[in-house]
Amino acid sequence: MAEKFMSMRNLKFLLYEVFDAASLTRYDDYGAYDRKMLDMVLQAAWELAQGILWPHFQEMDRDPPELAGDVVKVHSSVRDVLRTFGEGGWIAMTVPEELDGQQLPQIIADACHFIFCSANYSAAVYPGLCDGAARLIENFGSQALYDAFVPHMRGGRWQGTMALTEPEAGSSLADIVTTAEPTDEGYYRIQGQKIFISGGDHDGVENIVHLMLAKIKGAPAGVKGISLFVVPKKRISETGDLVSNDVVTSGIFHKLGYRGCPIAQLSMGDKEDCRGYLVGEPHNGLRYMFQMMNESRIGVGIGAAAIATAAYYAALEYATIRKQGRMIHEKDPSLPPVPIIQHPDVKRMLLFQRAVVEGSLSLLLQCSQYVDLKRVGSDEETEAYALLLDLLTPVAKSYPSENGILSISQGLQCLGGSGYCDDYPLEQYYRDARIHPIHEGTTGIQGQDLLGRKVMMKGGKAFKLYGEEVRKTISKAVGEERLQIQTRALEEALVLVEEVTAHLKGVAAKGDADKFLADATLYLELFGIVAIAWQWLKQGIVMVKGIDGAASEKEKNFYQGKLYALRFFFAYELPKTAGLARRLMNGDGLTVEMQEAFFKD
Amino acid sequence: MAEKFMSMRNLKFLLYEVFDAASLTRYDDYGAYDRKMLDMVLQAAWELAQGILWPHFQEMDRDPPELAGDVVKVHSSVRDVLRTFGEGGWIAMTVPEELDGQQLPQIIADACHFIFCSANYSAAVYPGLCDGAARLIENFGSQALYDAFVPHMRGGRWQGTMALTEPEAGSSLADIVTTAEPTDEGYYRIQGQKIFISGGDHDGVENIVHLMLAKIKGAPAGVKGISLFVVPKKRISETGDLVSNDVVTSGIFHKLGYRGCPIAQLSMGDKEDCRGYLVGEPHNGLRYMFQMMNESRIGVGIGAAAIATAAYYAALEYATIRKQGRMIHEKDPSLPPVPIIQHPDVKRMLLFQRAVVEGSLSLLLQCSQYVDLKRVGSDEETEAYALLLDLLTPVAKSYPSENGILSISQGLQCLGGSGYCDDYPLEQYYRDARIHPIHEGTTGIQGQDLLGRKVMMKGGKAFKLYGEEVRKTISKAVGEERLQIQTRALEEALVLVEEVTAHLKGVAAKGDADKFLADATLYLELFGIVAIAWQWLKQGIVMVKGIDGAASEKEKNFYQGKLYALRFFFAYELPKTAGLARRLMNGDGLTVEMQEAFFKD
């Protein structure tokens, strides 16, 4: 096993030096904290990760969940993790104090989630799901629902889930067929099937609480007829006991990776005795769920960046130790081999990883910061930050997911044949991370969301605000000689994104929706690269100051290294925008015209 | 399981319509065949693949090799496969008739290998290894060695291997420490360790024959002191029995994929009783091995393209059956969902796969054709084809390997959550294919080979010949209106490659070898994209004729589909050259300058 799964130094660089998280404690909402206390929270999160997540990272993969009879057996550490997280308040980090939460800034909570995921993604998912599901009840459910379920979920005693997908309804939630029949007794009778439910059943808790989408009988067709229910595996009987609620686990899926967490297939109401409790108003379920979904999408981005980070440190460790070959300019074969980290091509692979993981984390914390500023700002600010967050959510989900895979693949490549074998963790990271472009909305769906919805909403207001944000960073960087090339390159790249966007809006204006969105995935990719370039320049402004004022050689090296990663991103990654823009400006409807029959041979 | 693992129609399109393989039968060397017989060979290969490889594809992955005591147990089908291949002459496809071979054109043999690999990569490796190892003995070994080993290997009774890698010598073969001590009895005493030996030991054969690199005691340092030996697991005693040769399997590796084939760690001479038989002259081992290595590199390319092909057909099948969502322009949610193949973004993912797999296969068969033409041509032609083959080998190895992974990943993505689960074969293809950028020389090594050696050799003669070849294709395409855009784009892309090459040669001329080769991997990527564009245009010339003269709707659709894949490659993939060239023309030595200390934090 590698020694290190994340860099606290880099995390603090981003939190405090780039995003000035400590300044949030000036606001009433976060007034209970100061910098020192935030540091203590981060340290405690790291110790938790190091102590109870990291040690089981490999074992949870090799000893995956099993469906034995009607019980999904998971690794024994899951129970400890949930209990420890629950008792320590880690499932209520951003919950208000009056609801017994920690009321931490989102950016600190997300930083902790990043630490957990980098130590053991599968294990970190369990408490994360409890948190998200509980928040749905808090925000939209009745007091009675809150009392019955939330304390157990936040305490890590009951598992929360998001139960959306069905055999015939994945990307298209409009087509769910799980039904809810009203009764006179305050509950609905649920009948249907759900698949791919993370944490959907396991023996590490006393109960499972599904936040489930279903259609009330007679509801309108499509997404406008979807309601949200709490459907527990065991319901509370009149005598206060937990009794079966007719939710049966009909199977678990065997997955490429992310094996520490079971993904279940559920059958509700086989005995016509499954009760669901409506959350909020009928037919508003998708709107409620999308609150959780948007948070989950940021969560997926964090998970992807975290796995890629752990993979980067494993590759870095190997490259430092492993000796092979000599420098290209060295002709004497009798000299001893050098550590492979000295080979430029290996440094290239490592810098690529660093550029992806530190760029991704920066964009994710940027989103967290918007959540916090949205909370503490004026009404006008709140609207602006909400729009920026909406716009960037598909990007913050997809860039780390797609590039995380490439980054981990390069990490694996650094190890050569060893990377392909399970003596090293790279092959597991490679498998684990592949889920991220799929769950919580595929990359294709994110592309449609970004271009078809977010860029277009409110007459393009979010996109305009985004341009202003990027230009603020550019203004701050102007005049710094060490960032001159990159500042100019970012300005040009932003103009390119604006041109492409204007061009595509023109296509949309002509009414050809298919052609407009045909290359939305490429647009997402282009947008993502430029957004990450923006984040690197934002970091760059701090780095150059850091180099000049570094108190030690070690500190100076840290900033220097980051400056190389920044330069790498602009030299190797940003140029990819040229090819993407070329395609997007010349969309010829190729993929719209292509016929199914032409695939036959 | 998917129904289809490759397209015979496309394979024949390439073989006969693009590369005119049937015309090879006009030469004496291949005069025993005609088109009909070649078709029969292909059909027989397909039946073999369908009959004994494809049925065990999944099972061999789930029931991987095990080291039990001193026996490596492999799937029971391995024995049948080797015997059937051996008895059917499939391990001697290109061997001359006088050596009991089939004397088939290389292009047909490679096509058969492609069929086998697409059905079951792991299984196809066993006979492939026997073939390569036997050829080394045929070409460089004595008659006695030939008689003792080759018939058994070509008969599928003894397994052949390539034993190069050692714990401390992977990419850098100069550093091998396995020793060979001469004796007076015609053999050498071998002592050392080898790792990552494919097919290095298993119970599907009676014996294992390692073609092994070792250093004769007192040999010069580096690659100039490496010799090649035959080192069998069991040697033939004076009484003709097979007795232990002191080769012990000390372990097998647990791999991400490619699990049907064991990768062994071997220990030779623990009891000082391991005998090796010198092949050819002392100290010439690496040169001999490189003959096999170069063929193996093409073989890896074929394997990569084959796995990606099978993945493409699995994704295509799913996309045709799976219904989800409605067309973007369709607003009525009560309409039934459509097969996902109708969504432009899914067509984009499928076209990407098709562009990669059919482009890769074309480049690989181009290389096979050069092998054949090299054999039957005049001396001058032979030199030219040999140079072209040398130049294109690293490209034909790497492009399918690197892009095969991306292609399979897109195939997996087409299936969404199902792609991540083992109910479908995509996750296995995704794991299996990841070996290809690693074995037989990593992508980094291929980049160094292409730019540092192949482009530079003989004053750039191979590179010049390559340009002429590409321009021949361009000349043939000029005037065809349906290929006008692509013809011009290829001409521009070729010029770009020439400019980048000239620029890099300038860097080399200044003597800065590190900087010259720092981005060799990017150069390989750039070169590869343009080479595949060339192959697509070459196919395009045939396609447009095919569309015009198609005898049936089905045939017309086939050519139409290929034309869309061609257009896709030029619209979506070729533009990537812009960003790559931008970096290569502006190399600033970033990865050379980056210091190990800057990676610390």
Contacts between the chains, C-beta under 8 A, distances in Angstrom:
chain1	res1	chain2	res2	distance
A	7	B	601	5.0
A	9	B	601	4.4
A	10	B	601	6.0
A	165	B	417	7.0
A	168	B	323	7.4
A	168	B	324	7.8
A	168	B	337	7.7
A	169	B	324	7.7
A	170	B	324	6.2
A	170	B	416	5.4
A	170	B	417	6.4
A	171	B	324	5.8
A	171	B	325	6.0
A	171	B	416	6.7
A	172	B	324	5.1
A	172	B	325	3.9
A	172	B	326	7.6
A	172	B	337	6.3
A	174	B	325	8.0
A	174	B	333	5.1
A	175	B	324	7.7
A	175	B	325	7.9
A	175	B	337	6.0
A	195	B	417	7.5
A	196	B	417	4.6
A	221	B	333	4.7
A	221	B	334	4.6
A	222	B	333	2.9
A	222	B	334	7.4
A	223	B	333	7.2
A	253	B	417	7.8
A	253	B	421	4.5
A	253	B	423	7.5
A	254	B	421	6.2
A	254	B	422	4.6
A	254	B	423	7.8
A	255	B	420	5.5
A	255	B	421	5.5
A	255	B	422	7.3
A	255	B	427	7.6
A	256	B	420	5.2
A	256	B	421	7.5
A	256	B	422	7.5
A	256	B	427	4.1
A	256	B	430	6.8
A	256	B	431	7.3
A	257	B	420	7.9
A	258	B	420	8.0
A	263	B	417	8.0
A	263	B	421	7.9
A	316	B	599	5.8
A	320	B	596	7.0
A	320	B	599	7.7
A	323	B	168	7.4
A	324	B	168	7.8
A	324	B	169	7.8
A	324	B	170	6.2
A	324	B	171	5.7
A	324	B	172	5.1
A	324	B	175	7.7
A	325	B	171	6.0
A	325	B	172	4.0
A	325	B	174	8.0
A	325	B	175	7.9
A	326	B	172	7.6
A	327	B	514	6.8
A	328	B	448	7.9
A	328	B	452	7.8
A	328	B	513	4.7
A	328	B	514	5.2
A	328	B	517	5.6
A	329	B	513	4.8
A	329	B	514	5.6
A	333	B	174	5.2
A	333	B	221	4.7
A	333	B	222	2.9
A	333	B	223	7.3
A	334	B	221	4.6
A	334	B	222	7.5
A	337	B	168	7.7
A	337	B	172	6.3
A	337	B	175	6.0
A	339	B	596	7.4
A	341	B	596	5.2
A	341	B	599	7.0
A	342	B	596	6.8
A	344	B	514	6.0
A	344	B	517	7.4
A	344	B	518	4.2
A	344	B	591	4.2
A	344	B	592	5.0
A	344	B	594	8.0
A	345	B	444	4.5
A	345	B	447	7.2
A	345	B	448	7.7
A	345	B	517	7.9
A	345	B	518	7.3
A	345	B	520	7.0
A	345	B	521	5.9
A	345	B	591	7.4
A	346	B	444	7.6
A	347	B	591	4.6
A	347	B	594	4.8
A	348	B	518	7.2
A	348	B	519	7.4
A	348	B	521	7.0
A	348	B	591	4.5
A	349	B	444	7.9
A	350	B	599	6.5
A	351	B	590	7.7
A	351	B	591	6.6
A	351	B	594	6.5
A	354	B	599	7.8
A	405	B	409	7.0
A	409	B	405	7.1
A	409	B	434	7.5
A	412	B	434	7.2
A	413	B	437	6.3
A	413	B	438	7.0
A	413	B	442	6.7
A	413	B	443	7.1
A	413	B	444	7.6
A	416	B	170	5.4
A	416	B	171	6.7
A	416	B	438	5.8
A	416	B	442	6.0
A	417	B	165	7.0
A	417	B	170	6.4
A	417	B	195	7.5
A	417	B	196	4.6
A	417	B	253	7.8
A	417	B	263	8.0
A	417	B	438	5.9
A	417	B	439	7.1
A	419	B	438	7.1
A	420	B	255	5.5
A	420	B	256	5.2
A	420	B	257	7.9
A	420	B	434	6.5
A	420	B	435	5.7
A	420	B	438	5.9
A	421	B	253	4.5
A	421	B	254	6.1
A	421	B	255	5.5
A	421	B	256	7.5
A	421	B	263	7.9
A	422	B	254	4.6
A	422	B	255	7.3
A	422	B	256	7.5
A	423	B	253	7.5
A	423	B	254	7.7
A	427	B	255	7.6
A	427	B	256	4.1
A	430	B	256	6.8
A	430	B	434	7.0
A	431	B	256	7.3
A	431	B	431	7.4
A	434	B	409	7.5
A	434	B	412	7.2
A	434	B	420	6.5
A	434	B	430	7.0
A	435	B	420	5.7
A	437	B	413	6.3
A	438	B	413	7.0
A	438	B	416	5.7
A	438	B	417	5.9
A	438	B	419	7.1
A	438	B	420	5.8
A	439	B	417	7.1
A	442	B	413	6.7
A	442	B	416	6.0
A	443	B	413	7.1
A	444	B	345	4.5
A	444	B	346	7.6
A	444	B	349	7.9
A	444	B	413	7.6
A	447	B	345	7.1
A	448	B	328	7.9
A	448	B	345	7.7
A	452	B	328	7.8
A	513	B	328	4.7
A	513	B	329	4.8
A	514	B	327	6.8
A	514	B	328	5.2
A	514	B	329	5.6
A	514	B	344	6.0
A	517	B	328	5.6
A	517	B	344	7.4
A	517	B	345	7.9
A	518	B	344	4.2
A	518	B	345	7.2
A	518	B	348	7.2
A	519	B	348	7.4
A	520	B	345	7.0
A	521	B	345	5.9
A	521	B	348	7.0
A	522	B	572	7.8
A	554	B	600	7.1
A	557	B	595	7.7
A	557	B	597	4.9
A	557	B	598	5.3
A	557	B	600	6.0
A	557	B	601	7.9
A	558	B	598	8.0
A	558	B	600	7.3
A	558	B	601	4.7
A	560	B	595	7.6
A	560	B	598	4.8
A	561	B	594	7.9
A	561	B	597	8.0
A	561	B	598	3.4
A	561	B	599	5.8
A	561	B	600	7.3
A	561	B	601	6.8
A	564	B	590	6.7
A	564	B	593	7.8
A	564	B	594	4.9
A	564	B	598	5.8
A	567	B	588	8.0
A	567	B	590	5.7
A	568	B	590	6.3
A	568	B	591	7.8
A	571	B	583	6.0
A	571	B	586	7.3
A	571	B	588	6.9
A	571	B	590	6.0
A	572	B	522	7.8
A	572	B	583	5.8
A	575	B	578	7.4
A	575	B	579	3.5
A	575	B	580	7.5
A	575	B	582	4.4
A	575	B	583	5.6
A	576	B	576	7.2
A	576	B	579	4.5
A	577	B	579	7.3
A	578	B	575	7.4
A	578	B	578	4.2
A	578	B	579	5.0
A	578	B	582	6.7
A	579	B	575	3.5
A	579	B	576	4.5
A	579	B	577	7.3
A	579	B	578	5.0
A	579	B	579	5.3
A	580	B	575	7.5
A	582	B	575	4.4
A	582	B	578	6.7
A	583	B	571	6.0
A	583	B	572	5.8
A	583	B	575	5.6
A	586	B	571	7.3
A	588	B	567	7.9
A	588	B	571	6.9
A	590	B	351	7.7
A	590	B	564	6.7
A	590	B	567	5.7
A	590	B	568	6.2
A	590	B	571	6.0
A	591	B	344	4.2
A	591	B	345	7.4
A	591	B	347	4.6
A	591	B	348	4.5
A	591	B	351	6.6
A	591	B	568	7.8
A	592	B	344	5.0
A	593	B	564	7.8
A	594	B	344	8.0
A	594	B	347	4.8
A	594	B	351	6.5
A	594	B	561	7.9
A	594	B	564	4.9
A	595	B	557	7.7
A	595	B	560	7.6
A	596	B	320	7.1
A	596	B	339	7.4
A	596	B	341	5.2
A	596	B	342	6.7
A	597	B	557	4.8
A	597	B	561	7.9
A	598	B	557	5.3
A	598	B	558	7.9
A	598	B	560	4.8
A	598	B	561	3.4
A	598	B	564	5.8
A	599	B	316	5.8
A	599	B	320	7.7
A	599	B	341	7.0
A	599	B	350	6.5
A	599	B	354	7.8
A	599	B	561	5.8
A	600	B	554	7.2
A	600	B	557	6.0
A	600	B	558	7.3
A	600	B	561	7.3
A	601	B	7	5.0
A	601	B	9	4.4
A	601	B	10	6.0
A	601	B	557	8.0
A	601	B	558	4.7
A	601	B	561	6.9
